[in-house]
Amino acid sequence: MFPDNFLWGGATAANQCEGGYNEGNRGLANVDVIPHGKDRFPVMLGKMKMLELDDTHYYPALNGIDFYHHYKEDLALMAEMGFKTFRMSIAWTRIFPNGDEEKPNEEGLQFYEDVFKECKKYGIEPLVTITHFDCPIHLIKKYGGWKNYKLVEFYKKLVTVLFTRYKGLVHYWLTFNEINMILHLPFMGAGLVFEKGEDEETSKYLSAHHELIASAWATKIGHEIDEENKIGCMMAAGDFYPYCCKPEDVWEAKMKDRENMMFIDVQARGYYPNYAKKKFERMGLNLPLSKEDEMVMKENTVDFISFSYYSSRCATTLEDVNNSVGNAFKGAKNPYLKASEWGWQIDPLGLRITMNTLYDRYQKPLFIVENGLGAKDEIIDGKIEDDYRIEYLREHIKEMKKAVEEDGVELWGYTPWGCIDLVSASTGEMSKRYGMIYVDLDDEGKGSFKRYKKKSFDWYKKVIETNGEEL
Ligand code: BG6
């Protein structure tokens, strides 16, 4: 049995659903200038000059699914499903349009206050990601994004404003979404655009380091403003399996796991693990850390560990095996698993394995804040029969339940990704849908923005109603 107060819900992010990019005095962020189409990856990787909003590209984040104007309708649907929690993120540029202003933008603050109050009306606890990939463009142009320590100061200001304004309305916070994504998609993760000849690895680790310092400060400030606040870290998880039992493959898998968990190690324990220090030594990288920041990091570890899980991964050193399957995370193809239309391999047991890895390692409560199947949906005779999605979620929930019941993992909640269809982060498509609520919009941003319930809507409603007993 899941505990009675288990937080069932769903997850979204501002840059993929909010839209309203030029309303309420909002400024522009990195996520706004990531186009759909062939330039998307070069831009996300920081390999291409940052784009200005031009007519030759389509920028899907600008309008998202227009949650900005539809939030009441959307929250009513989520309440109908019985959501106990709703994960969403704040667009930094709604609060500080440039990122370095003295005073916050009242219209932006009011918008989120309205959303949180709407949640409260239904007894839904907001779970708020402070930064889900977004960084104000002005901070990128003027300071170079998270490469610059100055961003720690701006972020501290942002979180102070948020914790103060939403005291009592929000109790669950995540400091940064998928902090390990910086290594894979550095422009999207930290606003990094690389200069010719720049040591990219150094810039990525330096930026992550600044985010870790900022995250520790946020944890401190959040607890000081309201001791009820629960503040967590967030990683893109999914254990690496050795492709075969060759010791080199086992070692490779361990190294890949460490690469991902290094940041969470710092947020959960308060200091860099020795393997990270040795890595930086080999890189000749001396990460600056003042005594004050070091102390803040040490004394302000997170309350819980949250993560996304879509798939396990496979690592190998064998040369005759293709080791570059996947878009952001590269690995070998696991021959025992099926895959989604986008090639993401489906591994429900991998969720239980990953939960056990994280719980064994940190002994802190876990929160699954993303999971789901990206798939194409079709409306036939006014219905969307997404049995494939139900099947995916059902199998994952079964494994999650075993982790709780049989392994004793402490799990606070489960928020499947894109409970309402939204723009895909990796591809910029609308057709890669995750939701239980369908949004009529295509990959070019055309459509009525109307919402429809899919078959999974009623199924998930039952799951929540029975606290995961009826799957
Ligand atoms: C996670 C991100 O990596 O995966 C989300 O936190 C993202 O922002 C999700 O949308 C699913 O990925 P995609 O590429 O299918 O949207």
Boltz pocket constraint, residues with backbone or C-beta under 6 A from the ligand:
constraints:
  - pocket:
      binder: B
      contacts: [[A, 13], [A, 16], [A, 177], [A, 178], [A, 236], [A, 308], [A, 370], [A, 374], [A, 417], [A, 423], [A, 424], [A, 425], [A, 426], [A, 427], [A, 432]]
      max_distance: 6.0
